[in-house]
Amino acid sequence: MAQSLPHLNTDQVAAFVELSRQGQIRSTAGILGITEQGVRNRLIALEGQLGVELYRKSRGPRRATVLTDQGRRFLPHALAFLERARELCHAVEMETGPREIHVAASQYLTRYVLIDTLSAFRTEAPDIYVRVSTMNERDIEDAVLRDPDVAFGLAAPYESSTDLVYHHLFSMGWSVICPTAHKLASKKRVRLDALADERLILYERGSTGRQHVLDAFHGRGLAPRVTLETTSTETIVSMVEAGLGVSIAPACVERVALSGVTIRRLPGLTTLVSVCAPAAAVAPSTAAFLEELRRSLRGPSLRTGARAGRRSSR
């Protein structure tokens, strides 16, 4: 009976599932970290085992889905196959341990919080591969909910999802970034009222960080002048340095030596940073990584920032 079963493997099925999400071979290859031909080879092998065409290969007008009818019918079974494979791995995890932890995090938290943890965790558990996907907070929660490969997300959510469990990590303050010659650079602290007439550079729409900042302005009856928006903190700093405006960014940016700009703490604005995860048992390897993350957050620089953030929110 077993000999009549198709020889499927998780790499092939995972390539198919990722293709269904991305809609194209190129993006799928980028997510999986392999070549486009590598993705095609896995899909061809999977189709050969199943004896059906799972996705459309002809070029032409972009369709709503790249999957064929057979592919759409196979998709839920492919997801179940991968989930069952994970369950089998967890069943023997005390002996073998998983080889990968997939984390979804916002850009600035990846840059200013996760890197220290990744460095320490590699020393503690060199055989465990950690994969970090960078996205905005709304996409993080969606990824944790819909992608069983994502162990947890690290974000500052604007609204909590009832389908996820949230674990508070720290309270993050915010800072003003301005050119060194700007009038605000001479102040020890800058309040929102002083920024109402400034040209502001904020994170792009869809970022909950941007929404937290705008809510703080609106809560004080202020209408900020947002003139530029972008994705990364590094780009924001470059824009400020070029004299294009001032910005409000997470206080953890203070950990990085910056030239050409001045950073001043912004009192009265804090954001709760949390781990969001499915309501399920956490694998031992993931628990170990989270513990390393909490140890990193107790370091001097972040601990100081978190305490200052809590004081400013009182």
Beta strands, then each sheet from edge to edge (+ up, - down):
strand 1: 100-105
strand 2: 129-134
strand 3: 150-155
strand 4: 164-179
strand 5: 199-203
strand 6: 225-230
strand 7: 246-250
strand 8: 261-278
sheet 1: 2+ 1+ 3+ 8- 4+ 7- 5- 6-
end
